[in-house]
Amino acid sequence: MKTFLSKRGVMEDIKTFNARNIALESREAVQKLLKTKKESFEQKNAKRASVAAAPLASWVMANVKYAVVLEKIRPLEREQDKLQK
C-alpha cells in the first residue's frame, strides 16, 4: 500500500478517477477480491495495515458500487442522449 501510494501521480489519479471508465472485467475482478478478502477491507483491519489503507479501502468499495449503478442506468442514459439529439 505504501509503495502504491508513493508512486508519482497516484494521488492525482485517485482525485480524477472516473468510475464510468471501469471495465466490466476489472470491476468483476475487484468484486471477487472484495468478497474473498472481505476482512481486509473492513475499516479496523485496513487501518491496522496502514493509516492510508482504510480510506482507500472505502474509496474502492464505493467506486465498485457506483460502477454497478452506472452499468444499470447506462441504457437509460443512452436513450436520454438519443432523445436529446
PyMOL Python script that loads the backbone (N, CA, C, O; Angstrom):
from pymol import cmd

cmd.read_pdbstr("""\
ATOM      1  N   MET A   1       0.822  -1.183   0.000  1.00  0.00           N
ATOM      2  CA  MET A   1       0.000   0.000   0.000  1.00  0.00           C
ATOM      3  C   MET A   1       0.871   1.254   0.000  1.00  0.00           C
ATOM      4  O   MET A   1       0.619   2.191  -0.757  1.00  0.00           O
ATOM      5  N   LYS A   2       1.889   1.268   0.844  1.00  0.00           N
ATOM      6  CA  LYS A   2       2.766   2.433   0.919  1.00  0.00           C
ATOM      7  C   LYS A   2       3.490   2.642  -0.410  1.00  0.00           C
ATOM      8  O   LYS A   2       3.647   3.774  -0.868  1.00  0.00           O
ATOM      9  N   THR A   3       3.925   1.549  -1.019  1.00  0.00           N
ATOM     10  CA  THR A   3       4.611   1.646  -2.313  1.00  0.00           C
ATOM     11  C   THR A   3       3.672   2.201  -3.364  1.00  0.00           C
ATOM     12  O   THR A   3       4.054   3.078  -4.139  1.00  0.00           O
ATOM     13  N   PHE A   4       2.451   1.700  -3.398  1.00  0.00           N
ATOM     14  CA  PHE A   4       1.457   2.164  -4.355  1.00  0.00           C
ATOM     15  C   PHE A   4       1.192   3.651  -4.192  1.00  0.00           C
ATOM     16  O   PHE A   4       1.195   4.399  -5.170  1.00  0.00           O
ATOM     17  N   LEU A   5       0.963   4.080  -2.958  1.00  0.00           N
ATOM     18  CA  LEU A   5       0.638   5.482  -2.710  1.00  0.00           C
ATOM     19  C   LEU A   5       1.823   6.417  -2.911  1.00  0.00           C
ATOM     20  O   LEU A   5       1.640   7.615  -3.128  1.00  0.00           O
ATOM     21  N   SER A   6       3.022   5.884  -2.840  1.00  0.00           N
ATOM     22  CA  SER A   6       4.192   6.745  -3.010  1.00  0.00           C
ATOM     23  C   SER A   6       4.553   6.961  -4.479  1.00  0.00           C
ATOM     24  O   SER A   6       5.408   7.791  -4.788  1.00  0.00           O
ATOM     25  N   LYS A   7       3.915   6.230  -5.379  1.00  0.00           N
ATOM     26  CA  LYS A   7       4.207   6.403  -6.813  1.00  0.00           C
ATOM     27  C   LYS A   7       3.800   7.791  -7.271  1.00  0.00           C
ATOM     28  O   LYS A   7       2.800   8.348  -6.817  1.00  0.00           O
ATOM     29  N   ARG A   8       4.580   8.325  -8.161  1.00  0.00           N
ATOM     30  CA  ARG A   8       4.308   9.650  -8.703  1.00  0.00           C
ATOM     31  C   ARG A   8       2.985   9.647  -9.471  1.00  0.00           C
ATOM     32  O   ARG A   8       2.763   8.790 -10.326  1.00  0.00           O
ATOM     33  N   GLY A   9       2.133  10.580  -9.173  1.00  0.00           N
ATOM     34  CA  GLY A   9       0.876  10.744  -9.898  1.00  0.00           C
ATOM     35  C   GLY A   9      -0.294   9.941  -9.350  1.00  0.00           C
ATOM     36  O   GLY A   9      -1.413  10.096  -9.839  1.00  0.00           O
ATOM     37  N   VAL A  10      -0.081   9.099  -8.368  1.00  0.00           N
ATOM     38  CA  VAL A  10      -1.167   8.268  -7.846  1.00  0.00           C
ATOM     39  C   VAL A  10      -2.257   9.131  -7.212  1.00  0.00           C
ATOM     40  O   VAL A  10      -3.443   8.888  -7.436  1.00  0.00           O
ATOM     41  N   MET A  11      -1.882  10.104  -6.450  1.00  0.00           N
ATOM     42  CA  MET A  11      -2.880  10.947  -5.787  1.00  0.00           C
ATOM     43  C   MET A  11      -3.740  11.677  -6.820  1.00  0.00           C
ATOM     44  O   MET A  11      -4.953  11.792  -6.647  1.00  0.00           O
ATOM     45  N   GLU A  12      -3.128  12.160  -7.869  1.00  0.00           N
ATOM     46  CA  GLU A  12      -3.881  12.841  -8.928  1.00  0.00           C
ATOM     47  C   GLU A  12      -4.802  11.851  -9.637  1.00  0.00           C
ATOM     48  O   GLU A  12      -5.939  12.187  -9.970  1.00  0.00           O
ATOM     49  N   ASP A  13      -4.315  10.634  -9.869  1.00  0.00           N
ATOM     50  CA  ASP A  13      -5.138   9.594 -10.499  1.00  0.00           C
ATOM     51  C   ASP A  13      -6.363   9.282  -9.635  1.00  0.00           C
ATOM     52  O   ASP A  13      -7.462   9.088 -10.153  1.00  0.00           O
ATOM     53  N   ILE A  14      -6.168   9.236  -8.343  1.00  0.00           N
ATOM     54  CA  ILE A  14      -7.276   8.966  -7.427  1.00  0.00           C
ATOM     55  C   ILE A  14      -8.276  10.125  -7.464  1.00  0.00           C
ATOM     56  O   ILE A  14      -9.486   9.904  -7.514  1.00  0.00           O
ATOM     57  N   LYS A  15      -7.773  11.338  -7.441  1.00  0.00           N
ATOM     58  CA  LYS A  15      -8.648  12.516  -7.449  1.00  0.00           C
ATOM     59  C   LYS A  15      -9.484  12.603  -8.717  1.00  0.00           C
ATOM     60  O   LYS A  15     -10.644  13.013  -8.672  1.00  0.00           O
ATOM     61  N   THR A  16      -8.903  12.222  -9.840  1.00  0.00           N
ATOM     62  CA  THR A  16      -9.588  12.375 -11.125  1.00  0.00           C
ATOM     63  C   THR A  16     -10.212  11.074 -11.634  1.00  0.00           C
ATOM     64  O   THR A  16     -10.640  10.996 -12.785  1.00  0.00           O
ATOM     65  N   PHE A  17     -10.260  10.062 -10.778  1.00  0.00           N
ATOM     66  CA  PHE A  17     -10.789   8.762 -11.172  1.00  0.00           C
ATOM     67  C   PHE A  17     -12.249   8.883 -11.574  1.00  0.00           C
ATOM     68  O   PHE A  17     -13.030   9.569 -10.915  1.00  0.00           O
ATOM     69  N   ASN A  18     -12.612   8.207 -12.667  1.00  0.00           N
ATOM     70  CA  ASN A  18     -13.979   8.224 -13.145  1.00  0.00           C
ATOM     71  C   ASN A  18     -14.492   6.786 -13.207  1.00  0.00           C
ATOM     72  O   ASN A  18     -14.004   5.983 -14.003  1.00  0.00           O
ATOM     73  N   ALA A  19     -15.458   6.468 -12.380  1.00  0.00           N
ATOM     74  CA  ALA A  19     -15.988   5.103 -12.305  1.00  0.00           C
ATOM     75  C   ALA A  19     -16.609   4.660 -13.622  1.00  0.00           C
ATOM     76  O   ALA A  19     -16.761   3.460 -13.853  1.00  0.00           O
ATOM     77  N   ARG A  20     -16.972   5.597 -14.487  1.00  0.00           N
ATOM     78  CA  ARG A  20     -17.527   5.244 -15.802  1.00  0.00           C
ATOM     79  C   ARG A  20     -16.488   4.522 -16.668  1.00  0.00           C
ATOM     80  O   ARG A  20     -16.844   3.831 -17.623  1.00  0.00           O
ATOM     81  N   ASN A  21     -15.233   4.682 -16.340  1.00  0.00           N
ATOM     82  CA  ASN A  21     -14.164   4.077 -17.148  1.00  0.00           C
ATOM     83  C   ASN A  21     -13.709   2.713 -16.641  1.00  0.00           C
ATOM     84  O   ASN A  21     -12.741   2.155 -17.157  1.00  0.00           O
ATOM     85  N   ILE A  22     -14.391   2.174 -15.644  1.00  0.00           N
ATOM     86  CA  ILE A  22     -14.014   0.858 -15.127  1.00  0.00           C
ATOM     87  C   ILE A  22     -14.525  -0.209 -16.090  1.00  0.00           C
ATOM     88  O   ILE A  22     -15.723  -0.286 -16.366  1.00  0.00           O
ATOM     89  N   ALA A  23     -13.621  -1.017 -16.591  1.00  0.00           N
ATOM     90  CA  ALA A  23     -14.009  -2.112 -17.476  1.00  0.00           C
ATOM     91  C   ALA A  23     -14.766  -3.168 -16.671  1.00  0.00           C
ATOM     92  O   ALA A  23     -14.473  -3.396 -15.497  1.00  0.00           O
ATOM     93  N   LEU A  24     -15.727  -3.799 -17.305  1.00  0.00           N
ATOM     94  CA  LEU A  24     -16.536  -4.813 -16.641  1.00  0.00           C
ATOM     95  C   LEU A  24     -15.662  -5.904 -16.017  1.00  0.00           C
ATOM     96  O   LEU A  24     -15.905  -6.329 -14.888  1.00  0.00           O
ATOM     97  N   GLU A  25     -14.652  -6.348 -16.752  1.00  0.00           N
ATOM     98  CA  GLU A  25     -13.769  -7.404 -16.254  1.00  0.00           C
ATOM     99  C   GLU A  25     -13.010  -6.958 -15.014  1.00  0.00           C
ATOM    100  O   GLU A  25     -12.824  -7.734 -14.076  1.00  0.00           O
ATOM    101  N   SER A  26     -12.579  -5.716 -15.016  1.00  0.00           N
ATOM    102  CA  SER A  26     -11.856  -5.177 -13.857  1.00  0.00           C
ATOM    103  C   SER A  26     -12.771  -5.078 -12.649  1.00  0.00           C
ATOM    104  O   SER A  26     -12.396  -5.449 -11.537  1.00  0.00           O
ATOM    105  N   ARG A  27     -13.970  -4.576 -12.881  1.00  0.00           N
ATOM    106  CA  ARG A  27     -14.921  -4.453 -11.774  1.00  0.00           C
ATOM    107  C   ARG A  27     -15.249  -5.819 -11.181  1.00  0.00           C
ATOM    108  O   ARG A  27     -15.301  -5.980  -9.962  1.00  0.00           O
ATOM    109  N   GLU A  28     -15.466  -6.782 -12.040  1.00  0.00           N
ATOM    110  CA  GLU A  28     -15.782  -8.125 -11.552  1.00  0.00           C
ATOM    111  C   GLU A  28     -14.610  -8.720 -10.775  1.00  0.00           C
ATOM    112  O   GLU A  28     -14.813  -9.400  -9.769  1.00  0.00           O
ATOM    113  N   ALA A  29     -13.393  -8.469 -11.235  1.00  0.00           N
ATOM    114  CA  ALA A  29     -12.209  -8.975 -10.524  1.00  0.00           C
ATOM    115  C   ALA A  29     -12.087  -8.328  -9.145  1.00  0.00           C
ATOM    116  O   ALA A  29     -11.753  -8.997  -8.167  1.00  0.00           O
ATOM    117  N   VAL A  30     -12.356  -7.041  -9.073  1.00  0.00           N
ATOM    118  CA  VAL A  30     -12.291  -6.344  -7.781  1.00  0.00           C
ATOM    119  C   VAL A  30     -13.419  -6.816  -6.874  1.00  0.00           C
ATOM    120  O   VAL A  30     -13.214  -6.990  -5.673  1.00  0.00           O
ATOM    121  N   GLN A  31     -14.603  -7.024  -7.432  1.00  0.00           N
ATOM    122  CA  GLN A  31     -15.713  -7.531  -6.620  1.00  0.00           C
ATOM    123  C   GLN A  31     -15.368  -8.904  -6.034  1.00  0.00           C
ATOM    124  O   GLN A  31     -15.682  -9.194  -4.879  1.00  0.00           O
ATOM    125  N   LYS A  32     -14.729  -9.730  -6.835  1.00  0.00           N
ATOM    126  CA  LYS A  32     -14.317 -11.050  -6.346  1.00  0.00           C
ATOM    127  C   LYS A  32     -13.312 -10.893  -5.204  1.00  0.00           C
ATOM    128  O   LYS A  32     -13.397 -11.589  -4.192  1.00  0.00           O
ATOM    129  N   LEU A  33     -12.371  -9.981  -5.374  1.00  0.00           N
ATOM    130  CA  LEU A  33     -11.388  -9.716  -4.327  1.00  0.00           C
ATOM    131  C   LEU A  33     -12.056  -9.177  -3.067  1.00  0.00           C
ATOM    132  O   LEU A  33     -11.706  -9.572  -1.955  1.00  0.00           O
ATOM    133  N   LEU A  34     -13.013  -8.280  -3.244  1.00  0.00           N
ATOM    134  CA  LEU A  34     -13.740  -7.735  -2.092  1.00  0.00           C
ATOM    135  C   LEU A  34     -14.499  -8.833  -1.344  1.00  0.00           C
ATOM    136  O   LEU A  34     -14.658  -8.781  -0.124  1.00  0.00           O
ATOM    137  N   LYS A  35     -14.953  -9.808  -2.093  1.00  0.00           N
ATOM    138  CA  LYS A  35     -15.691 -10.912  -1.474  1.00  0.00           C
ATOM    139  C   LYS A  35     -14.757 -11.894  -0.772  1.00  0.00           C
ATOM    140  O   LYS A  35     -15.020 -12.312   0.355  1.00  0.00           O
ATOM    141  N   THR A  36     -13.661 -12.260  -1.447  1.00  0.00           N
ATOM    142  CA  THR A  36     -12.754 -13.264  -0.871  1.00  0.00           C
ATOM    143  C   THR A  36     -11.874 -12.691   0.236  1.00  0.00           C
ATOM    144  O   THR A  36     -11.466 -13.422   1.139  1.00  0.00           O
ATOM    145  N   LYS A  37     -11.580 -11.411   0.178  1.00  0.00           N
ATOM    146  CA  LYS A  37     -10.735 -10.758   1.188  1.00  0.00           C
ATOM    147  C   LYS A  37     -11.530  -9.723   1.979  1.00  0.00           C
ATOM    148  O   LYS A  37     -11.010  -8.670   2.346  1.00  0.00           O
ATOM    149  N   LYS A  38     -12.787 -10.036   2.232  1.00  0.00           N
ATOM    150  CA  LYS A  38     -13.701  -9.101   2.879  1.00  0.00           C
ATOM    151  C   LYS A  38     -13.125  -8.478   4.150  1.00  0.00           C
ATOM    152  O   LYS A  38     -13.261  -7.276   4.381  1.00  0.00           O
ATOM    153  N   GLU A  39     -12.480  -9.313   4.972  1.00  0.00           N
ATOM    154  CA  GLU A  39     -11.931  -8.817   6.240  1.00  0.00           C
ATOM    155  C   GLU A  39     -10.876  -7.733   6.024  1.00  0.00           C
ATOM    156  O   GLU A  39     -10.761  -6.803   6.822  1.00  0.00           O
ATOM    157  N   SER A  40     -10.117  -7.856   4.954  1.00  0.00           N
ATOM    158  CA  SER A  40      -9.056  -6.880   4.677  1.00  0.00           C
ATOM    159  C   SER A  40      -9.614  -5.499   4.369  1.00  0.00           C
ATOM    160  O   SER A  40      -8.928  -4.494   4.552  1.00  0.00           O
ATOM    161  N   PHE A  41     -10.860  -5.448   3.901  1.00  0.00           N
ATOM    162  CA  PHE A  41     -11.455  -4.174   3.529  1.00  0.00           C
ATOM    163  C   PHE A  41     -12.297  -3.569   4.637  1.00  0.00           C
ATOM    164  O   PHE A  41     -12.848  -2.481   4.474  1.00  0.00           O
ATOM    165  N   GLU A  42     -12.402  -4.266   5.767  1.00  0.00           N
ATOM    166  CA  GLU A  42     -13.089  -3.693   6.913  1.00  0.00           C
ATOM    167  C   GLU A  42     -12.202  -2.590   7.490  1.00  0.00           C
ATOM    168  O   GLU A  42     -10.981  -2.738   7.553  1.00  0.00           O
ATOM    169  N   GLN A  43     -12.811  -1.505   7.902  1.00  0.00           N
ATOM    170  CA  GLN A  43     -12.070  -0.318   8.340  1.00  0.00           C
ATOM    171  C   GLN A  43     -11.027  -0.615   9.416  1.00  0.00           C
ATOM    172  O   GLN A  43      -9.883  -0.173   9.312  1.00  0.00           O
ATOM    173  N   LYS A  44     -11.411  -1.344  10.422  1.00  0.00           N
ATOM    174  CA  LYS A  44     -10.468  -1.593  11.525  1.00  0.00           C
ATOM    175  C   LYS A  44      -9.253  -2.386  11.047  1.00  0.00           C
ATOM    176  O   LYS A  44      -8.131  -2.112  11.475  1.00  0.00           O
ATOM    177  N   ASN A  45      -9.464  -3.363  10.167  1.00  0.00           N
ATOM    178  CA  ASN A  45      -8.348  -4.165   9.666  1.00  0.00           C
ATOM    179  C   ASN A  45      -7.496  -3.374   8.675  1.00  0.00           C
ATOM    180  O   ASN A  45      -6.268  -3.448   8.699  1.00  0.00           O
ATOM    181  N   ALA A  46      -8.158  -2.623   7.811  1.00  0.00           N
ATOM    182  CA  ALA A  46      -7.411  -1.816   6.843  1.00  0.00           C
ATOM    183  C   ALA A  46      -6.571  -0.761   7.554  1.00  0.00           C
ATOM    184  O   ALA A  46      -5.430  -0.503   7.171  1.00  0.00           O
ATOM    185  N   LYS A  47      -7.142  -0.157   8.588  1.00  0.00           N
ATOM    186  CA  LYS A  47      -6.422   0.880   9.334  1.00  0.00           C
ATOM    187  C   LYS A  47      -5.215   0.290  10.069  1.00  0.00           C
ATOM    188  O   LYS A  47      -4.175   0.935  10.205  1.00  0.00           O
ATOM    189  N   ARG A  48      -5.377  -0.946  10.536  1.00  0.00           N
ATOM    190  CA  ARG A  48      -4.261  -1.608  11.221  1.00  0.00           C
ATOM    191  C   ARG A  48      -3.099  -1.838  10.243  1.00  0.00           C
ATOM    192  O   ARG A  48      -1.932  -1.753  10.623  1.00  0.00           O
ATOM    193  N   ALA A  49      -3.432  -2.125   8.995  1.00  0.00           N
ATOM    194  CA  ALA A  49      -2.400  -2.358   7.982  1.00  0.00           C
ATOM    195  C   ALA A  49      -1.700  -1.052   7.618  1.00  0.00           C
ATOM    196  O   ALA A  49      -0.480  -1.017   7.460  1.00  0.00           O
ATOM    197  N   SER A  50      -2.478   0.015   7.486  1.00  0.00           N
ATOM    198  CA  SER A  50      -1.921   1.306   7.099  1.00  0.00           C
ATOM    199  C   SER A  50      -2.980   2.371   7.338  1.00  0.00           C
ATOM    200  O   SER A  50      -4.166   2.141   7.104  1.00  0.00           O
ATOM    201  N   VAL A  51      -2.551   3.528   7.801  1.00  0.00           N
ATOM    202  CA  VAL A  51      -3.487   4.634   8.032  1.00  0.00           C
ATOM    203  C   VAL A  51      -4.135   5.037   6.708  1.00  0.00           C
ATOM    204  O   VAL A  51      -5.308   5.411   6.679  1.00  0.00           O
ATOM    205  N   ALA A  52      -3.388   4.963   5.631  1.00  0.00           N
ATOM    206  CA  ALA A  52      -3.920   5.325   4.315  1.00  0.00           C
ATOM    207  C   ALA A  52      -4.803   4.232   3.733  1.00  0.00           C
ATOM    208  O   ALA A  52      -5.618   4.510   2.853  1.00  0.00           O
ATOM    209  N   ALA A  53      -4.663   3.014   4.195  1.00  0.00           N
ATOM    210  CA  ALA A  53      -5.414   1.894   3.624  1.00  0.00           C
ATOM    211  C   ALA A  53      -6.905   1.981   3.929  1.00  0.00           C
ATOM    212  O   ALA A  53      -7.725   1.618   3.087  1.00  0.00           O
ATOM    213  N   ALA A  54      -7.263   2.447   5.098  1.00  0.00           N
ATOM    214  CA  ALA A  54      -8.673   2.490   5.483  1.00  0.00           C
ATOM    215  C   ALA A  54      -9.506   3.375   4.552  1.00  0.00           C
ATOM    216  O   ALA A  54     -10.513   2.906   4.022  1.00  0.00           O
ATOM    217  N   PRO A  55      -9.127   4.625   4.336  1.00  0.00           N
ATOM    218  CA  PRO A  55      -9.932   5.432   3.416  1.00  0.00           C
ATOM    219  C   PRO A  55      -9.844   4.934   1.969  1.00  0.00           C
ATOM    220  O   PRO A  55     -10.800   5.062   1.205  1.00  0.00           O
ATOM    221  N   LEU A  56      -8.708   4.373   1.605  1.00  0.00           N
ATOM    222  CA  LEU A  56      -8.570   3.845   0.255  1.00  0.00           C
ATOM    223  C   LEU A  56      -9.472   2.627   0.062  1.00  0.00           C
ATOM    224  O   LEU A  56     -10.057   2.457  -1.007  1.00  0.00           O
ATOM    225  N   ALA A  57      -9.591   1.786   1.076  1.00  0.00           N
ATOM    226  CA  ALA A  57     -10.489   0.633   1.013  1.00  0.00           C
ATOM    227  C   ALA A  57     -11.936   1.098   0.846  1.00  0.00           C
ATOM    228  O   ALA A  57     -12.686   0.531   0.052  1.00  0.00           O
ATOM    229  N   SER A  58     -12.320   2.118   1.586  1.00  0.00           N
ATOM    230  CA  SER A  58     -13.673   2.678   1.460  1.00  0.00           C
ATOM    231  C   SER A  58     -13.896   3.243   0.067  1.00  0.00           C
ATOM    232  O   SER A  58     -14.959   3.062  -0.526  1.00  0.00           O
ATOM    233  N   TRP A  59     -12.899   3.917  -0.441  1.00  0.00           N
ATOM    234  CA  TRP A  59     -12.979   4.517  -1.775  1.00  0.00           C
ATOM    235  C   TRP A  59     -13.159   3.433  -2.846  1.00  0.00           C
ATOM    236  O   TRP A  59     -13.969   3.587  -3.761  1.00  0.00           O
ATOM    237  N   VAL A  60     -12.414   2.357  -2.728  1.00  0.00           N
ATOM    238  CA  VAL A  60     -12.515   1.249  -3.687  1.00  0.00           C
ATOM    239  C   VAL A  60     -13.923   0.659  -3.640  1.00  0.00           C
ATOM    240  O   VAL A  60     -14.552   0.463  -4.679  1.00  0.00           O
ATOM    241  N   MET A  61     -14.410   0.379  -2.446  1.00  0.00           N
ATOM    242  CA  MET A  61     -15.745  -0.211  -2.314  1.00  0.00           C
ATOM    243  C   MET A  61     -16.823   0.723  -2.868  1.00  0.00           C
ATOM    244  O   MET A  61     -17.751   0.271  -3.539  1.00  0.00           O
ATOM    245  N   ALA A  62     -16.704   2.005  -2.591  1.00  0.00           N
ATOM    246  CA  ALA A  62     -17.683   2.973  -3.086  1.00  0.00           C
ATOM    247  C   ALA A  62     -17.655   3.053  -4.610  1.00  0.00           C
ATOM    248  O   ALA A  62     -18.707   3.130  -5.245  1.00  0.00           O
ATOM    249  N   ASN A  63     -16.470   3.035  -5.197  1.00  0.00           N
ATOM    250  CA  ASN A  63     -16.380   3.117  -6.649  1.00  0.00           C
ATOM    251  C   ASN A  63     -16.911   1.866  -7.332  1.00  0.00           C
ATOM    252  O   ASN A  63     -17.488   1.952  -8.416  1.00  0.00           O
ATOM    253  N   VAL A  64     -16.727   0.719  -6.722  1.00  0.00           N
ATOM    254  CA  VAL A  64     -17.282  -0.514  -7.282  1.00  0.00           C
ATOM    255  C   VAL A  64     -18.808  -0.446  -7.251  1.00  0.00           C
ATOM    256  O   VAL A  64     -19.466  -0.777  -8.237  1.00  0.00           O
ATOM    257  N   LYS A  65     -19.364  -0.021  -6.127  1.00  0.00           N
ATOM    258  CA  LYS A  65     -20.823   0.107  -6.026  1.00  0.00           C
ATOM    259  C   LYS A  65     -21.353   1.116  -7.039  1.00  0.00           C
ATOM    260  O   LYS A  65     -22.383   0.886  -7.672  1.00  0.00           O
ATOM    261  N   TYR A  66     -20.654   2.223  -7.187  1.00  0.00           N
ATOM    262  CA  TYR A  66     -21.066   3.258  -8.127  1.00  0.00           C
ATOM    263  C   TYR A  66     -20.988   2.738  -9.561  1.00  0.00           C
ATOM    264  O   TYR A  66     -21.862   3.035 -10.375  1.00  0.00           O
ATOM    265  N   ALA A  67     -19.959   1.973  -9.871  1.00  0.00           N
ATOM    266  CA  ALA A  67     -19.810   1.407 -11.214  1.00  0.00           C
ATOM    267  C   ALA A  67     -20.968   0.460 -11.538  1.00  0.00           C
ATOM    268  O   ALA A  67     -21.435   0.414 -12.676  1.00  0.00           O
ATOM    269  N   VAL A  68     -21.427  -0.288 -10.546  1.00  0.00           N
ATOM    270  CA  VAL A  68     -22.578  -1.186 -10.737  1.00  0.00           C
ATOM    271  C   VAL A  68     -23.823  -0.365 -11.063  1.00  0.00           C
ATOM    272  O   VAL A  68     -24.575  -0.714 -11.973  1.00  0.00           O
ATOM    273  N   VAL A  69     -24.042   0.711 -10.333  1.00  0.00           N
ATOM    274  CA  VAL A  69     -25.193   1.580 -10.582  1.00  0.00           C
ATOM    275  C   VAL A  69     -25.095   2.190 -11.979  1.00  0.00           C
ATOM    276  O   VAL A  69     -26.081   2.219 -12.715  1.00  0.00           O
ATOM    277  N   LEU A  70     -23.920   2.673 -12.341  1.00  0.00           N
ATOM    278  CA  LEU A  70     -23.737   3.259 -13.670  1.00  0.00           C
ATOM    279  C   LEU A  70     -24.035   2.255 -14.773  1.00  0.00           C
ATOM    280  O   LEU A  70     -24.614   2.601 -15.803  1.00  0.00           O
ATOM    281  N   GLU A  71     -23.636   1.018 -14.548  1.00  0.00           N
ATOM    282  CA  GLU A  71     -23.893  -0.029 -15.541  1.00  0.00           C
ATOM    283  C   GLU A  71     -25.402  -0.255 -15.700  1.00  0.00           C
ATOM    284  O   GLU A  71     -25.893  -0.465 -16.809  1.00  0.00           O
ATOM    285  N   LYS A  72     -26.117  -0.212 -14.594  1.00  0.00           N
ATOM    286  CA  LYS A  72     -27.569  -0.428 -14.636  1.00  0.00           C
ATOM    287  C   LYS A  72     -28.301   0.704 -15.345  1.00  0.00           C
ATOM    288  O   LYS A  72     -29.296   0.472 -16.031  1.00  0.00           O
ATOM    289  N   ILE A  73     -27.811   1.924 -15.179  1.00  0.00           N
ATOM    290  CA  ILE A  73     -28.518   3.056 -15.787  1.00  0.00           C
ATOM    291  C   ILE A  73     -27.993   3.412 -17.174  1.00  0.00           C
ATOM    292  O   ILE A  73     -28.550   4.289 -17.835  1.00  0.00           O
ATOM    293  N   ARG A  74     -26.933   2.747 -17.624  1.00  0.00           N
ATOM    294  CA  ARG A  74     -26.344   3.056 -18.930  1.00  0.00           C
ATOM    295  C   ARG A  74     -27.382   3.035 -20.064  1.00  0.00           C
ATOM    296  O   ARG A  74     -27.392   3.954 -20.882  1.00  0.00           O
ATOM    297  N   PRO A  75     -28.259   2.012 -20.140  1.00  0.00           N
ATOM    298  CA  PRO A  75     -29.260   2.029 -21.219  1.00  0.00           C
ATOM    299  C   PRO A  75     -30.175   3.258 -21.151  1.00  0.00           C
ATOM    300  O   PRO A  75     -30.552   3.808 -22.186  1.00  0.00           O
ATOM    301  N   LEU A  76     -30.527   3.681 -19.951  1.00  0.00           N
ATOM    302  CA  LEU A  76     -31.365   4.861 -19.803  1.00  0.00           C
ATOM    303  C   LEU A  76     -30.625   6.121 -20.239  1.00  0.00           C
ATOM    304  O   LEU A  76     -31.219   7.016 -20.839  1.00  0.00           O
ATOM    305  N   GLU A  77     -29.332   6.191 -19.938  1.00  0.00           N
ATOM    306  CA  GLU A  77     -28.533   7.348 -20.360  1.00  0.00           C
ATOM    307  C   GLU A  77     -28.434   7.405 -21.878  1.00  0.00           C
ATOM    308  O   GLU A  77     -28.510   8.481 -22.470  1.00  0.00           O
ATOM    309  N   ARG A  78     -28.266   6.250 -22.501  1.00  0.00           N
ATOM    310  CA  ARG A  78     -28.188   6.209 -23.974  1.00  0.00           C
ATOM    311  C   ARG A  78     -29.504   6.684 -24.594  1.00  0.00           C
ATOM    312  O   ARG A  78     -29.516   7.459 -25.550  1.00  0.00           O
ATOM    313  N   GLU A  79     -30.601   6.203 -24.029  1.00  0.00           N
ATOM    314  CA  GLU A  79     -31.913   6.612 -24.540  1.00  0.00           C
ATOM    315  C   GLU A  79     -32.119   8.106 -24.348  1.00  0.00           C
ATOM    316  O   GLU A  79     -32.651   8.786 -25.225  1.00  0.00           O
ATOM    317  N   GLN A  80     -31.699   8.608 -23.205  1.00  0.00           N
ATOM    318  CA  GLN A  80     -31.815  10.048 -22.950  1.00  0.00           C
ATOM    319  C   GLN A  80     -30.986  10.838 -23.961  1.00  0.00           C
ATOM    320  O   GLN A  80     -31.442  11.862 -24.470  1.00  0.00           O
ATOM    321  N   ASP A  81     -29.785  10.375 -24.252  1.00  0.00           N
ATOM    322  CA  ASP A  81     -28.944  11.053 -25.243  1.00  0.00           C
ATOM    323  C   ASP A  81     -29.611  11.077 -26.614  1.00  0.00           C
ATOM    324  O   ASP A  81     -29.570  12.090 -27.313  1.00  0.00           O
ATOM    325  N   LYS A  82     -30.227   9.958 -26.995  1.00  0.00           N
ATOM    326  CA  LYS A  82     -30.936   9.898 -28.289  1.00  0.00           C
ATOM    327  C   LYS A  82     -32.065  10.899 -28.320  1.00  0.00           C
ATOM    328  O   LYS A  82     -32.242  11.621 -29.301  1.00  0.00           O
ATOM    329  N   LEU A  83     -32.831  10.939 -27.240  1.00  0.00           N
ATOM    330  CA  LEU A  83     -33.981  11.844 -27.176  1.00  0.00           C
ATOM    331  C   LEU A  83     -33.532  13.308 -27.196  1.00  0.00           C
ATOM    332  O   LEU A  83     -34.211  14.151 -27.782  1.00  0.00           O
ATOM    333  N   GLN A  84     -32.418  13.612 -26.572  1.00  0.00           N
ATOM    334  CA  GLN A  84     -31.939  14.989 -26.557  1.00  0.00           C
ATOM    335  C   GLN A  84     -31.438  15.422 -27.927  1.00  0.00           C
ATOM    336  O   GLN A  84     -31.565  16.587 -28.302  1.00  0.00           O
ATOM    337  N   LYS A  85     -30.859  14.467 -28.683  1.00  0.00           N
ATOM    338  CA  LYS A  85     -30.371  14.786 -30.032  1.00  0.00           C
ATOM    339  C   LYS A  85     -31.542  14.958 -30.972  1.00  0.00           C
ATOM    340  O   LYS A  85     -31.349  15.230 -32.157  1.00  0.00           O
TER     341      LYS A  85
END
""", "prot")
cmd.dss("prot")
cmd.show_as("cartoon", "prot")
cmd.util.cbc("prot")
cmd.orient("prot")
